[in-house]
Amino acid sequence: MVLLGEPMEAVQSVAFGFMLPAGAARLPAGCCGAGNVIADWIFRGAGDKDSRQLSDALDGLGLVRARSVGSSHIAVGAALEAGNLARALDLHADIVRRPCLKDDQFELARQLAVHEVLSLDDDPRQKVMLKLREQFYPDPLGRNTIGEIAELEALTPDTARRIIEGGFNLTKTIFAVAGKYDFDAVCRKMEGLFETGRQDSAEPVGLGLRAGRYTHVHNDGAQVHIGLMTETVAPTHEDYYNARVAISVLSGGMSARLFTEVREKRGLCYAIGARYHGLREAAGIMCYAGTTPEKAQETLDCIVGEFNRLAEGISEEELARAKVGLKSALIMQSESSSSRAGAIGSDHYILGRVRSLDEVKDKIEQTTVDSVLRFLASNTFRDFTVATIGPKQVTVQ
Amino acid sequence: MEFKSEKLDNGLAVIGEVNKSAKSAAVGFFVKTGARDETQSISGVSHFLEHMLFKGTGTLTALEVNEAFDKTGAQFNAFTSEENTVYYAAVLPEYLAEVTRLWAELMRPALRDEDFTIEKNVIKEEIAMYKDLPNFDVMERCRTLYFDGHPCGNSVLGSEESIDGLTAGQMRGYFETRYAPNNMALACAGDFDWEQILAIAADSCAAWRKQDVQRTLDHSEGSGRKERVGKPNLVREHVCLMSAGVSARDPRRFAASLLGMIIGDDVGSRFFWELVDKALAESATMQFGAMDGTGAFCSYIRCSSENVKKVLDIVRAVFDDLAGNGIREEELRTAKNKVLSALVLKNELPMGRLVDLGFNWIYLEQYLTIEDDVNAIKAVTVDEVHALIEQFDPRHFTEFCLGPARDSQ
């Protein structure tokens, strides 16, 4: 297990997280959604505590819990008052290493996961972004983390136990902590709780095909929810910061291109924005807009137009605003122990090392209008993957 | 931490909590106005006006405003509720003076007709967006049913019809009285220079004219009515329940927050163990919301249509048990730990601190340190929570369900 820590002087809190290599892309075929069931099941009793006792023990420490299922990992962690860290780690050692995994509790976790899939139909905005990722990333990277009903219904406790056995591989687990703590003490504690022999590494994920360019789901709602994605460089690429600055020019703030052109000048949308979305193996620029049916086509065309217009030129002022926006966001996120714990864990997984704040600031600072335009010229936006949900389809050129 | 405050002659409150160890600073204008201060003919004007403040002044266009903010790297925005409109920005300390000056300028907007016309489209898109969010839609409908004519039941966004009918002239009239300096506070938190902020306030805001601003502050016990609306495109049953509570000035608000957490925190609460853990509902939460002159407990539950009757029977049983047997000492202790952790984490960020600082001033005209809040939470007793349950019986709730259309509808 890799242990990462970043001390923060100004806080009284500490945040920690375990990145367990059992994300959706690493699940066996036919088990879509198993991560969601597992992330619930392991909290339904661990060590010598049943579900209720475990929950009471966590709540008794005042933990603000966080858990999520991503493409590569199941992340489990918490933020809390610094004095309770050791006791919180004891409980998490039970959750990660000694979950009870009772059959009756599995059934409840599975039913909740099925309900969550059904609920997604009432949340078109979230659903369209999940559809978009499925369509955009080469299989299995974009696999839906919430799951498919048929596969959840077919999932058995034994299959889920086998996934946990293989996926909760401590040799490949990343542990990150940030805030107020003593790193040596945390390391000693973690050695006592998590030391095991080395386990074999999971096979690297083999990549398949991208699903397609356009998908539409009919829904008689008030708006057409549009998700759009196009390929860009991964976080490991030398042009990564040029890409980040370009996206910031497109959609970094309220004076950025998309907000100005789509919302301010044309009044087409309320919600409109694009951001960088990076996995270790691939990355994209992910955009969302919600608009009433009669404006959907114009909105999509306007967005694509703005993507393509970027390479035609960027002003020095736009570049300066993009840079200060990225740097400010970075520094402000660094005031939160939870954000920092998440960021150092993800850096280590994607880059194999943790970037300092100064390194990131310097790299942003080094970009110029020329470097960004050079990047855009050699990385033209060719294909747009589009997903829509709503009463009307759009035409994707 | 050092607290500073000053009141300008025109009544504008300027307050700040200086924390030199912070890496950022936050500033906000808190305006005591929202949907409850509107009449039916101008429904939605507070929120629309919030949008219009970003459209500039006599000397700044909308694009220039956005550029001026983005030049500082600010994370800035605004929100409107039933009773407050808040404009805020979080920045690196060296930019705080600049964004404070900018916000102060924007508080006297141009409200141009052409901007008003184009922004109407954006407002109507926002109304459409929320129609596709049933969890939001059900809460708003329940609020209207609960308050039953009391102004706190007014819609924040207004309707498509009310927005269509609204004129720029009506908005200007509303602005004149509601954005009076004596109805606002300017607050800062984090690492900043107090004297500099105060000088900016004096320079930019002293000419604003005081007005006679009123608000009716009746308490509401809620209508107790129950309604259901079916929509053909919905799949799940979305349920909102509301019952009466104490106001934002009532010292019992801390006990009320803890009670809300005991009943309906997203994990470890009574709702959680009875409904979510047993997979009868995928979401079941309750929160207490204190307002000016009144307050309410508000629950949101999402489940299948088949389960909704059973779920509501269980909710009634939870409330019966509370009314009959009260809460346990350890439930209160756990709720306190959770509230305290969340409070400390939120207040570690200047932006989080700004919100508490500003609202404490708006409601109480009082500075409360984080320790004051911590101590008030720690001091709540089981008996105080029981007295609250007795006075505000949770069984007297208003209920709104939004779900799939049934054959009979």
Interface residues (C-beta under 8 A of the other chain):
Chain A: E9 A10 V11 Q12 S13 S51 R52 S55 D56 L58 D59 G60 L61 G62 L63 V64 R65 A79 L80 E81 E107 L108 A109 Q111 L112 H115 E116 L118 S119 D121 D122 D123 P124 R125 N219 D220 G221 A222 Q223 H225 G252 G253 M254 S255 A256 F259 T260 R263 E264 K265 G267 L268 C269 Y270 A271 G290 T291 T292 E317 A320 R321 V324 G325 L326 K327 S328 A329 I331 M332 S334 E335 S336 S337 S338
Chain B: S21 A22 K23 S24 F54 A62 L63 N66 E67 F69 D70 K71 T72 G73 A74 Q75 F76 A90 V91 L92 I118 E119 K120 N121 V122 I123 K124 E125 E126 A128 M129 K131 D132 L133 P134 N135 P232 N233 L234 V235 R236 H238 V267 G268 W273 V276 D277 K278 A279 A281 E282 S283 R302 C303 S304 E330 R333 T334 N337 K338 L340 S341 A342 V344 L345 E348 L349 P350 M351
